[in-house]
């Protein structure tokens, strides 16, 4: 505690680790592990922090005087990370343990935390449902627009085909007219040649 109060977190971890190697009684081991968890949190070693809180919780279950809030702190950490499901499970276990120990202060804190976590979990589920519903609406709108564009393109294609068919028909008529004119020109040339022949 002295080293921790002076901000010498790493030295505190080292001393407590050496103390645990001496295999102290459960209550002392529990206290050392809990203090080590706090020092690791200050050092930013969150994996070690959660590991020591878990060890504290296990040791706390094995003692008659349950006074540590390891599971409660784990739940708050998971809540801060957005893992509401596991946070709720840990808080539920904390409440059961606190009720069995008749630890009124912890019961109130755990119930308050459970309420906050439950509300956050419901809000996240509501946001997920809203996002899903919005996604479905966007998909339906996209499908409707795509179908409308398909119908529009298909109608335009029919119009273009009709125009092409009309152009082909006009081209055939024009070719027939040209053939007729060419034939008439040929007949005219023959008649003129014959007339010129007769006049000579």
C-alpha positions in Angstrom: 0.0 0.0 0.0 2.9 2.4 0.8 4.5 1.9 -2.5 1.2 2.2 -4.3 0.4 5.4 -2.5 3.7 6.8 -3.7 2.9 5.9 -7.3 5.7 3.3 -7.4 3.4 0.8 -9.2 6.0 -1.5 -10.6 7.8 -1.9 -7.3 4.5 -2.6 -5.7 3.8 -5.4 -8.2 7.3 -6.9 -7.7 6.9 -6.8 -3.9 3.5 -8.3 -3.9 4.6 -11.0 -6.4 7.4 -12.0 -4.1 5.0 -12.1 -1.2 2.7 -14.5 -3.1 5.6 -16.8 -3.8 5.9 -17.3 0.0 2.5 -19.0 -0.1 0.7 -16.8 2.5 -2.6 -17.6 4.1 -5.7 -17.3 1.8 -6.8 -13.9 3.3 -3.4 -12.4 2.9 -3.0 -13.9 -0.6 -6.4 -12.4 -1.5 -5.3 -9.0 -0.3 -2.0 -9.1 -2.1 -3.6 -10.2 -5.4 -6.2 -7.5 -5.2 -3.6 -4.8 -4.6 -1.5 -6.2 -7.4 -4.5 -5.9 -9.8 -4.8 -2.2 -8.9 -1.1 -1.6 -9.5 -1.3 -3.3 -12.9 -4.2 -1.2 -13.9 -2.2 1.9 -13.1 0.7 0.6 -15.2 -1.7 0.1 -18.1 -1.3 -3.7 -18.1 -5.0 -4.5 -18.5 -4.6 -8.2 -19.3 -2.7 -8.6 -16.0 -5.3 -6.4 -14.2 -8.2 -8.7 -15.4 -6.2 -11.8 -14.6 -5.5 -10.7 -11.0 -9.1 -9.7 -10.5 -10.2 -13.1 -11.7 -7.7 -14.7 -9.2 -9.0 -12.4 -6.5 -12.6 -13.5 -7.2 -11.6 -17.2 -7.0 -9.8 -16.6 -3.7 -12.7 -14.5 -2.4 -15.1 -17.4 -3.0 -12.9 -19.6 -0.9 -12.9 -17.4 2.2 -15.6 -16.8 4.7 -15.2 -13.0 4.7 -16.1 -11.9 1.2 -15.3 -8.2 0.9 -13.7 -7.7 -2.5 -15.5 -6.5 -5.6 -13.4 -8.2 -8.2 -16.3 -9.4 -10.3 -17.9 -6.0 -10.0 -14.8 -4.3 -11.4 -14.5 -6.9 -14.2 -18.1 -6.2 -15.1 -17.4 -2.5 -15.3 -14.4 -3.0 -17.4 -16.3 -5.2 -19.8 -19.1 -2.6 -19.9 -16.6 0.1 -20.8 -15.3 -2.2 -23.6 -18.9 -2.7 -24.9 -19.2 -6.4 -24.0 -22.6 -6.0 -22.3 -23.5 -9.7 -22.3 -20.5 -10.8 -20.3 -20.7 -7.7 -18.1 -24.3 -8.6 -17.2 -23.3 -12.1 -16.4 -20.5 -11.0 -14.1 -22.8 -8.5 -12.3 -25.5 -11.2 -11.9 -22.9 -13.4 -10.2 -21.8 -10.5 -8.0 -25.4 -9.9 -6.9 -25.9 -13.5 -6.0 -22.7 -13.6 -4.1 -23.5 -10.3 -2.3 -27.0 -11.6 -1.3 -25.5 -14.8 0.1 -23.0 -12.8 2.1 -25.7 -10.2 3.1 -23.3 -7.5 1.9 -25.8 -4.7 1.6 -23.4 -2.1 0.1 -22.3 -4.4 -2.6 -25.8 -5.4 -3.4 -26.9 -1.8 -4.0 -23.8 -1.0 -6.1 -24.2 -4.2 -8.1 -27.9 -3.7 -8.7 -27.2 -0.1 -9.9 -24.5 -1.4 -12.2 -26.8 -4.1 -13.5 -29.4 -1.6 -14.3 -26.9 0.6 -16.2 -25.5 -2.4 -18.1 -29.0 -3.7 -18.9 -30.1 -0.4 -20.2 -26.9 -0.1 -22.4 -27.5 -3.6 -23.7 -31.1 -2.9 -24.6 -30.1 0.4 -26.3 -27.4 -1.4 -28.3 -29.9 -4.1 -29.3 -32.4 -1.4 -30.3 -29.7 0.3 -32.4 -28.8 -3.0 -34.1 -32.5 -3.6 -34.9 -32.8 -0.1 -36.2 -29.7 -0.6 -38.4 -31.1 -3.9 -39.6 -34.5 -2.4 -40.4 -32.8 0.6 -42.2 -30.7 -1.8 -44.2 -33.7 -3.8 -45.2 -35.5 -0.6 -46.3 -32.5 0.5 -48.3 -32.3 -2.9 -49.9 -36.0 -2.8 -50.8 -35.7 0.8 -52.2 -32.6 -0.3 -54.2 -34.5 -3.3 -55.7 -37.5 -1.1 -56.6 -35.3 1.5 -58.3 -33.4 -1.2 -60.1 -36.7 -2.8 -61.3 -38.0 0.7 -62.4 -34.8 1.3 -64.3 -35.1 -2.2 -65.9 -38.6 -1.5 -67.1 -37.6 1.9 -68.4 -34.6 0.5 -70.3 -36.8 -2.3 -71.7 -39.4 0.2 -72.9 -36.7 2.3 -74.5 -35.3 -0.8 -76.1 -38.7 -1.6 -77.6 -39.0 2.0 -78.9 -35.5 1.8 -80.5 -36.4 -1.6 -82.1 -39.6 -0.1 -83.5 -37.7 2.8 -84.9 -35.1 0.5 -86.4 -37.8 -1.7 -88.0 -39.4 1.4 -89.5 -36.1 2.6 -90.9 -35.5 -0.8 -92.5 -38.9 -0.7 -94.0 -38.4 2.8 -95.4 -35.0 1.7 -96.8 -36.7 -1.2 -98.6 -39.3 1.2 -100.1 -36.5 3.5 -101.1 -34.6 0.7 -102.8 -37.8 -0.4 -104.6 -38.3 3.2 -105.8 -34.7 3.4 -107.0 -35.0 0.1 -108.8 -38.2 1.4 -110.5 -36.5 4.7 -111.5 -33.5 2.9 -112.8 -35.7 0.6 -114.9 -37.7 3.6 -116.2 -34.4 5.3 -117.0 -33.3 2.3 -119.0 -36.6 2.1 -120.9 -36.4 5.8 -121.7 -32.8 5.4 -123.0 -33.9 2.5 -125.3 -36.9 4.5 -126.6 -34.7 7.5 -127.3 -32.1 5.4 -129.0 -34.7 3.8 -131.2 -36.2 7.2 -132.1 -32.9 8.5 -133.0 -32.3 5.5 -135.1 -35.6 5.9 -137.0 -35.1 9.5 -137.7 -31.7 9.0 -139.2 
